[in-house]
Amino acid sequence: MPANVLSTDFVNNYLDHHLGERQVNKIQHGFPSPRFWNELSVPLDEIGEDRRRLRETHGKSPVFLYVGVPYCIQTDPGKCGYCLFPVEEFQGNAALENYYGYVEREAEMYREQMEGSVLVGAYFGGGTSNLYRAPVYHRLMDMTRSLFPEIAEQADLTLEGIPQLFSREKMEAIRDSGFNRISMGVQQVNERLNSFSGRKQTTKHVIQSLEWARELGLAANVDLIFGWPQQTVDTMLEDLETLVSWDVYDITHYELNVGGPTDFALNRFHELPSTLANLEMYRAGRDFLLDRGYEQLSTYNFRRPGDPVTRDFREGYATRFDHLDTLGLGYAAITFFGNPSLPSGRSWSFINHRSLPQYKAAVDNGRFPVERGFRHTPDDFLLTVLFRSLISTEIDRINYRAAFGLDVYEKFATIWDALAERGYAKITPERITLVGDGPFYTPMISTLVAEERYRELREEAARRKKENRPAAPASGSGR
């Protein structure tokens, strides 16, 4: 793996040019962006063989499970005004439970290749996973235990939902079935600002859901968004103060991702805080939480020590450093699989169908419901792992050397040095740590680290497009 070839001048010019841009729109949890996932035939049998081979040589393999649901309740404006994820409008419990039957059948397809794995965490998201009726949560965990008979003792098993759809009956079923955490997408405690999303959530819904979780012994994470239309630093801090006063131990505080044909992008863009104001919000929110005893676990996650029922919750990425296996089940779910010991091209990212009829048709025909994927080179896999380390704000040079046989500082030295000079990173012989405003700029830093490889992928995409273009008529040809 050759060293990065970006010059110091290029790196500094890149940083100067991109510091003023919206950051979260570039956030990537893995490399590369899905727009480059062009493999229409993903060899699941080959991946299964590699999973089994790795278990034979390395012992039990850790797996993180993601299970998606396609449905969300109807809002006006649609998709809560800002959501860019593929979702379907909720059509009732019959349609939802019919869909879940397909997820169970898809899980069964993976049974053989997951045999001997240990589940180290699971996240049930979407969509809106607390749309299910109470009895279905037992089915969800029964499916999980059937696929993974061995679940790590400290595994975080999280169900995502919105406050107004929780009930005590549901919460009790969630707890009794084996989940140990809920993650609530509150987004705004402020009811006036929240109303822009068209959601009917109230402060009472949030308080009641947190009380039920505490009563039943469930850990609870709350998501808040900053950079919301008409939001100010003061209204943001009022929301954070409210969560702190309610003894919420885990808070995910992230910047609004605005784009596409959403209401916020088309009709409220002029009401959004500026990029500079978003930076000020990040600083104010971070400092507020740190001053009140919270620790920054990642770019967006903050935790206050002392929760008696907490688990290690870091956005579901941590399994084993030198091995990545995130199994995605359901509509639009994403799977990441890779290991440095695999030959080039045997590590993969792939996504399930983002068309619900196509997802169901594949399962009905006994096929893995995969839409498309990306075959990683060793450098691609390194970047995938590095992107995740950047989100955690810390890169362990010793672990990278052990896993990949290189010093990740030396490979990207001009980038790390430029970040350190600007006060965004701290470099020691053991690690590279994002400091100051560095975590806020994680999306920009990730894209810069991958700049050379992205240039190659853009050139390859342009070449493919040209090769697939119909040939122009020959000059002077007759009729």
Phi, psi and omega per residue, in radians:
M1 nan 1.890 -3.086
P2 -1.197 2.757 3.098
A3 -1.189 2.701 3.078
N4 -1.053 2.444 -3.042
V5 -1.881 0.137 -3.136
L6 -1.196 2.299 -3.130
S7 -1.346 2.801 3.095
T8 -1.038 -0.725 3.130
D9 -1.094 -0.758 3.133
F10 -1.070 -0.803 -3.101
V11 -1.071 -0.812 -3.122
N12 -1.171 -0.655 3.083
N13 -1.146 -0.681 3.116
Y14 -1.082 -0.831 -3.140
L15 -1.081 -0.779 -3.139
D16 -1.045 -0.669 -3.068
H17 -1.291 -0.596 -2.976
H18 -1.779 -0.144 -3.106
L19 -1.085 -0.502 -3.093
G20 -1.563 0.041 -3.113
E21 -1.581 2.760 3.032
R22 -1.063 2.349 -3.014
Q23 -1.561 -0.831 -2.939
V24 -1.127 -0.407 3.125
N25 -1.102 -0.264 -3.132
K26 -1.792 0.007 -3.022
I27 -1.103 2.362 3.114
Q28 -2.387 2.304 3.133
H29 -1.587 -0.041 3.089
G30 -2.857 2.925 -3.115
F31 -1.992 2.475 -0.099
P32 -1.601 -3.045 3.026
S33 -1.007 2.471 -3.141
P34 -0.991 -0.305 3.120
R35 -1.157 -0.239 3.094
F36 -1.739 0.101 3.137
W37 -1.456 1.674 -2.987
N38 -1.968 0.017 3.139
E39 -1.402 1.983 -3.109
L40 -1.503 -0.183 3.116
S41 -2.169 1.822 -3.132
V42 -1.741 2.133 -3.014
P43 -1.393 1.452 -3.104
L44 -1.097 -0.574 3.106
D45 -1.127 -0.727 3.109
E46 -1.115 -0.746 3.116
I47 -1.091 -0.705 3.094
G48 -1.075 -0.731 3.089
E49 -1.083 -0.725 3.125
D50 -1.140 -0.673 3.075
R51 -1.044 -0.804 -3.127
R52 -1.154 -0.704 -3.135
R53 -1.125 -0.703 3.125
L54 -1.144 -0.630 3.100
R55 -1.145 -0.647 -3.140
E56 -1.162 -0.608 -3.069
T57 -1.660 -0.482 -3.058
H58 -2.012 -0.049 -3.088
G59 1.543 -2.908 -3.080
K60 -1.010 2.291 -3.081
S61 -1.655 2.312 3.090
P62 -1.373 2.387 3.137
V63 -2.282 2.409 2.981
F64 -1.846 2.336 -3.072
L65 -1.871 2.317 2.972
Y66 -2.087 2.293 3.081
V67 -2.183 2.125 -3.069
G68 -1.802 2.698 3.015
V69 -2.174 2.438 -3.024
P70 -1.467 -0.233 -2.870
Y71 -1.730 2.550 2.971
C72 -2.363 2.648 3.083
I73 -1.194 2.655 -3.114
Q74 -1.228 2.384 3.055
T75 -2.280 2.826 3.056
D76 -2.312 1.819 0.181
P77 -1.251 2.814 -3.095
G78 -1.159 2.706 3.097
K79 0.936 0.695 3.089
C80 1.030 0.266 3.063
G81 1.498 -0.289 -3.007
Y82 -2.472 -0.248 -2.938
C83 -1.207 2.340 3.139
L84 -1.870 0.038 -3.123
F85 -1.414 2.616 3.057
P86 -1.211 2.160 3.124
V87 -2.487 2.801 3.064
E88 -2.028 2.612 3.105
E89 -1.281 2.349 -3.088
F90 -1.054 2.219 -3.099
Q91 -1.937 0.151 3.124
G92 1.980 2.905 -3.032
N93 -1.152 -0.551 -3.133
A94 -1.090 -0.795 3.128
A95 -1.144 -0.686 -3.125
L96 -1.127 -0.786 -3.111
E97 -1.289 -0.520 2.999
N98 -1.080 -0.775 3.094
Y99 -1.039 -0.777 -3.088
Y100 -1.103 -0.533 3.042
G101 -1.025 -0.613 3.082
Y102 -1.189 -0.668 3.112
V103 -1.084 -0.733 3.102
E104 -1.059 -0.703 3.134
R105 -1.204 -0.653 3.071
E106 -1.119 -0.745 3.134
A107 -1.007 -0.673 -3.125
E108 -1.088 -0.553 3.118
M109 -1.095 -0.467 -3.084
Y110 -1.632 -0.045 -2.984
R111 -0.959 -0.879 -3.043
E112 -1.097 -0.781 -3.070
Q113 -1.342 -0.249 3.081
M114 -1.627 -0.087 -3.125
E115 -1.046 2.227 -3.126
G116 1.607 -0.009 3.078
S117 -1.526 2.808 3.070
V118 -2.094 2.277 -3.134
L119 -1.410 2.131 -3.113
V120 -1.840 -0.093 3.097
G121 3.070 2.756 3.114
A122 -2.606 2.548 3.112
Y123 -2.359 2.166 3.120
F124 -1.852 1.863 -3.026
G125 -2.244 -2.539 -3.113
G126 2.797 -2.422 0.397
G127 1.052 -2.995 -3.064
T128 -2.213 1.761 -2.986
S129 -1.353 -0.221 3.071
N130 -1.639 0.373 2.938
L131 -1.290 -0.429 -3.102
Y132 -1.055 2.600 2.983
R133 -1.276 2.786 -2.992
A134 -0.911 -0.808 -3.067
P135 -1.099 -0.397 -3.051
V136 -1.229 -0.436 -3.134
Y137 -1.118 -0.558 3.052
H138 -1.168 -0.686 3.083
R139 -1.103 -0.699 3.130
L140 -1.019 -0.826 -3.110
M141 -1.340 -0.518 3.036
D142 -1.079 -0.744 3.094
M143 -1.076 -0.757 -3.112
T144 -1.094 -0.785 -3.137
R145 -1.207 -0.553 3.106
S146 -1.174 -0.693 3.140
L147 -1.338 -0.582 -3.116
F148 -2.272 1.475 3.133
P149 -1.029 -0.472 3.107
E150 -1.827 2.058 3.101
I151 -2.048 2.216 -3.123
A152 -0.994 2.498 -3.069
E153 -0.996 -0.667 -3.100
Q154 -1.705 0.307 -3.121
A155 -1.064 2.320 3.045
D156 -1.546 2.106 -3.090
L157 -2.077 1.721 -2.915
T158 -1.921 2.397 2.993
L159 -2.013 2.223 -3.118
E160 -1.592 2.535 3.086
G161 -2.901 3.083 3.086
I162 -1.934 2.554 -2.942
P163 -0.968 -0.727 -3.010
Q164 -1.251 -0.179 3.133
L165 -1.727 -0.051 3.045
F166 -1.419 2.586 2.961
S167 -2.376 2.885 3.130
R168 -1.128 -0.644 3.113
E169 -1.064 -0.800 3.113
K170 -1.106 -0.797 -3.083
M171 -1.084 -0.673 3.114
E172 -1.173 -0.695 3.093
A173 -1.148 -0.667 3.104
I174 -1.058 -0.813 3.132
R175 -1.147 -0.853 -3.064
D176 -1.142 -0.513 -3.114
S177 -1.302 -0.366 3.090
G178 2.196 -0.115 3.009
F179 -1.122 2.626 3.098
N180 -2.212 0.080 3.094
R181 -2.631 2.551 2.894
I182 -2.010 2.574 3.056
S183 -2.108 2.036 -3.048
M184 -1.802 2.152 3.065
G185 -1.451 1.366 -3.132
V186 -1.305 -0.766 3.114
Q187 1.197 -0.948 3.051
Q188 -2.450 2.166 2.975
V189 -1.288 -0.633 3.129
N190 -1.028 2.016 -3.017
E191 -1.193 -0.571 3.129
R192 -1.163 -0.807 3.131
L193 -1.181 -0.679 3.128
N194 -1.077 -0.553 -3.088
S195 -1.093 -0.380 3.116
F196 -1.087 -0.426 -3.115
S197 -1.432 -0.180 -3.093
G198 1.393 0.012 3.105
R199 -1.420 2.573 -3.063
K200 -1.640 0.310 -3.120
Q201 -1.123 2.442 3.059
T202 -2.139 2.876 3.068
T203 -1.028 -0.643 3.131
K204 -1.055 -0.686 3.105
H205 -1.033 -0.764 -3.093
V206 -1.151 -0.839 -3.124
I207 -1.048 -0.798 -3.099
Q208 -1.103 -0.739 -3.140
S209 -1.117 -0.724 3.106
L210 -1.137 -0.673 3.119
E211 -1.126 -0.755 3.100
W212 -1.069 -0.785 -3.136
A213 -1.043 -0.796 -3.131
R214 -1.110 -0.746 -3.136
E215 -1.083 -0.637 -3.059
L216 -1.634 0.026 3.079
G217 1.382 0.416 3.080
L218 -1.664 2.338 2.966
A219 -1.170 2.661 -3.094
A220 -2.431 2.161 3.038
N221 -1.825 2.463 3.092
V222 -2.081 2.274 3.067
D223 -1.667 2.300 2.990
L224 -2.200 2.544 3.110
I225 -1.930 2.346 2.957
F226 -1.941 2.790 -3.018
G227 1.556 0.321 -3.107
W228 -1.297 2.664 3.091
P229 -0.940 2.331 3.098
Q230 1.147 0.137 3.129
Q231 -1.361 2.535 3.056
T232 -2.135 2.965 3.064
V233 -1.014 -0.706 -3.106
D234 -1.132 -0.796 -3.138
T235 -1.170 -0.595 3.086
M236 -1.113 -0.806 -3.121
L237 -1.164 -0.559 3.065
E238 -1.074 -0.729 3.107
D239 -1.111 -0.779 3.140
L240 -1.122 -0.724 3.107
E241 -1.059 -0.675 3.117
T242 -1.101 -0.800 3.135
L243 -1.105 -0.711 3.113
V244 -1.089 -0.728 -3.130
S245 -1.169 -0.413 3.098
W246 -1.540 0.101 -3.136
D247 1.065 0.771 3.002
V248 -1.459 2.022 -3.046
Y249 -1.416 -0.556 -3.081
D250 -2.056 2.116 -3.123
I251 -2.233 2.208 2.985
T252 -1.779 2.060 -3.027
H253 -2.131 1.819 -2.994
Y254 -2.298 2.779 -3.064
E255 -1.379 2.470 3.094
L256 -1.032 2.272 3.035
N257 -1.685 1.889 -3.040
V258 -1.984 2.315 -3.137
G259 2.989 -3.093 3.106
G260 1.118 -2.875 -3.104
P261 -1.521 0.770 -3.136
T262 -1.576 2.795 3.141
D263 -1.079 -0.717 -3.117
F264 -1.121 -0.638 3.140
A265 -1.298 -0.651 -3.038
L266 -1.543 -0.609 -2.974
N267 -2.113 -0.236 -3.118
R268 -2.186 0.227 -3.096
F269 -1.031 -0.632 -3.127
H270 -1.212 -0.260 3.127
E271 -1.645 -0.070 -3.104
L272 -1.342 2.513 3.014
P273 -1.041 2.652 3.109
S274 -1.200 2.931 3.110
T275 -1.089 -0.649 3.094
L276 -1.152 -0.695 3.103
A277 -1.130 -0.624 3.089
N278 -1.110 -0.691 3.076
L279 -1.086 -0.741 3.105
E280 -1.100 -0.664 3.088
M281 -1.133 -0.737 3.107
Y282 -1.029 -0.850 -3.121
R283 -1.062 -0.800 -3.089
A284 -1.134 -0.740 3.134
G285 -1.158 -0.784 3.113
R286 -1.041 -0.875 -3.088
D287 -1.121 -0.677 3.113
F288 -1.035 -0.830 -3.093
L289 -1.234 -0.720 3.110
L290 -1.088 -0.686 3.126
D291 -1.129 -0.392 -3.117
R292 -1.789 0.338 2.986
G293 1.593 0.109 3.088
Y294 -1.418 2.636 3.040
E295 -1.875 2.492 3.094
Q296 -1.545 1.905 -3.098
L297 -1.488 -0.462 -3.123
S298 -2.758 -3.029 -3.130
T299 -0.899 -0.679 -3.004
Y300 -2.118 -0.153 -3.020
N301 -1.790 2.298 3.121
F302 -2.222 2.421 -3.131
R303 -2.358 2.404 2.998
R304 -1.739 2.200 3.135
P305 -1.081 2.697 3.035
G306 1.998 -0.108 3.116
D307 -1.225 2.082 -3.069
P308 -1.241 -0.251 -3.077
V309 -2.061 0.262 -3.045
T310 -1.307 2.769 2.976
R311 -2.181 3.011 3.120
D312 -1.331 1.746 -3.063
F313 -1.987 1.810 3.131
R314 -2.275 1.057 3.110
E315 1.066 0.311 3.021
G316 1.298 0.381 -3.059
Y317 -1.725 -0.524 -2.952
A318 -1.342 1.967 2.925
T319 -2.077 -1.678 3.006
R320 -2.147 2.477 -2.956
F321 -1.027 -0.719 -3.022
D322 -1.606 0.241 -3.103
H323 -2.575 2.333 -3.107
L324 -2.229 2.068 3.101
D325 -2.554 1.676 3.061
T326 -1.948 1.901 -3.094
L327 -1.576 2.139 3.108
G328 -1.821 2.199 3.095
L329 -2.049 2.447 3.057
G330 1.806 3.132 -3.123
Y331 -0.957 2.185 3.048
A332 1.073 0.276 -3.140
A333 -1.308 2.578 -3.080
I334 -1.973 2.409 3.062
T335 -2.004 2.360 2.992
F336 -2.068 2.285 3.119
F337 -2.499 2.211 3.097
G338 -3.025 2.807 3.120
N339 -2.756 2.389 -3.118
P340 -1.051 -0.387 -3.113
S341 -1.406 -0.171 -3.131
L342 -1.319 2.617 3.050
P343 -1.089 2.782 3.113
S344 -0.990 2.356 3.115
G345 1.519 0.089 -3.135
R346 -1.841 0.059 2.998
S347 -1.779 2.537 -2.951
W348 -2.458 2.640 2.789
S349 -2.159 2.368 3.059
F350 -2.643 2.761 -3.069
I351 -2.164 2.464 3.036
N352 -1.295 2.899 -3.091
H353 -0.961 2.368 3.062
R354 -1.685 0.167 2.959
S355 -1.941 2.084 -3.097
L356 -1.071 -0.747 3.078
P357 -1.049 -0.673 3.129
Q358 -1.205 -0.670 3.078
Y359 -1.026 -0.858 -3.106
K360 -1.148 -0.693 -3.118
A361 -1.092 -0.702 3.121
A362 -1.076 -0.821 -3.137
V363 -1.110 -0.720 3.116
D364 -1.044 -0.539 -3.122
N365 -1.634 0.172 3.072
G366 1.303 0.367 -3.134
R367 -1.883 2.569 2.979
F368 -1.054 2.287 -3.009
P369 -1.455 0.943 -3.065
V370 -1.615 2.286 3.141
E371 -1.505 -0.862 -3.110
R372 -2.913 2.887 -3.123
G373 -2.680 -3.066 3.133
F374 -2.370 2.244 3.134
R375 -1.624 2.083 -3.020
H376 -1.548 2.398 2.846
T377 -1.378 2.950 3.053
P378 -0.978 -0.669 3.096
D379 -1.150 -0.664 3.103
D380 -1.092 -0.748 -3.138
F381 -1.152 -0.683 3.053
L382 -0.995 -0.787 -3.139
L383 -1.132 -0.669 3.097
T384 -1.017 -0.830 3.134
V385 -1.168 -0.690 -3.121
L386 -1.115 -0.691 3.097
F387 -1.014 -0.718 -3.134
R388 -1.201 -0.665 3.073
S389 -1.109 -0.678 3.125
L390 -1.106 -0.690 3.097
I391 -1.095 -0.574 3.097
S392 -1.364 -0.098 3.109
T393 1.299 0.060 -3.084
E394 -2.473 2.321 3.127
I395 -2.031 2.051 -3.099
D396 -1.532 1.829 -3.074
R397 -1.120 -0.589 -3.110
I398 -1.178 -0.786 3.122
N399 -1.154 -0.654 3.097
Y400 -1.120 -0.711 3.123
R401 -1.105 -0.714 -3.129
A402 -1.166 -0.679 -3.053
A403 -1.443 -0.697 -2.989
F404 -1.992 -0.111 3.108
G405 1.217 0.554 3.133
L406 -2.612 2.824 3.016
D407 -1.646 1.947 -3.066
V408 -1.142 -0.388 3.032
Y409 -1.177 -0.859 -3.092
E410 -1.103 -0.624 -3.093
K411 -1.135 -0.586 -3.100
F412 -2.182 0.673 -2.962
A413 -1.017 -0.725 -3.085
T414 -1.120 -0.559 3.121
I415 -1.263 -0.886 -3.117
W416 -1.066 -0.707 -3.131
D417 -1.118 -0.742 3.131
A418 -1.125 -0.690 3.104
L419 -1.144 -0.706 3.129
A420 -1.124 -0.707 3.134
E421 -1.094 -0.527 -3.128
R422 -1.583 0.008 3.129
G423 1.416 0.317 -3.129
Y424 -1.703 -0.217 -3.104
A425 -2.546 2.649 3.028
K426 -2.116 2.263 -3.050
I427 -2.001 2.197 3.008
T428 -2.240 2.972 3.104
P429 -1.074 -0.384 -3.089
E430 -1.648 -0.559 -3.006
R431 -2.754 2.865 2.976
I432 -2.037 2.168 -3.072
T433 -2.139 2.294 3.028
L434 -1.325 2.250 -3.094
V435 -2.298 2.991 3.124
G436 1.007 -2.209 3.101
D437 -1.473 0.028 -3.094
G438 -0.929 -0.820 3.133
P439 -1.049 -0.599 3.100
F440 -1.067 -0.600 -3.092
Y441 -1.631 0.278 3.130
T442 -0.906 -0.772 3.139
P443 -1.037 -0.745 3.125
M444 -1.143 -0.741 -3.124
I445 -1.115 -0.758 3.124
S446 -1.038 -0.801 -3.116
T447 -1.129 -0.644 3.119
L448 -1.178 -0.742 3.118
V449 -1.017 -0.606 -3.102
A450 -1.677 0.166 -2.996
E451 -0.973 -0.810 -3.092
E452 -1.134 -0.744 -3.140
R453 -1.212 -0.646 3.081
Y454 -1.118 -0.637 3.090
R455 -1.055 -0.752 3.105
E456 -1.096 -0.722 -3.129
L457 -1.180 -0.654 3.099
R458 -1.137 -0.709 3.115
E459 -1.146 -0.694 3.108
E460 -1.137 -0.710 3.119
A461 -1.122 -0.706 3.111
A462 -1.129 -0.676 3.138
R463 -1.158 -0.737 3.109
R464 -1.094 -0.741 -3.136
K465 -1.089 -0.707 3.141
K466 -1.167 -0.708 -3.120
E467 -1.178 -0.509 -3.120
N468 -1.546 -0.112 -3.122
R469 -1.274 2.360 3.110
P470 -1.026 2.454 -3.123
A471 -1.152 2.465 3.082
A472 -1.258 2.597 3.106
P473 -1.038 2.494 3.123
A474 -1.097 2.476 -3.119
S475 -1.104 2.269 3.065
G476 1.316 0.232 -3.100
S477 -1.203 2.526 -3.137
G478 -1.457 3.046 3.129
R479 -1.628 nan nan
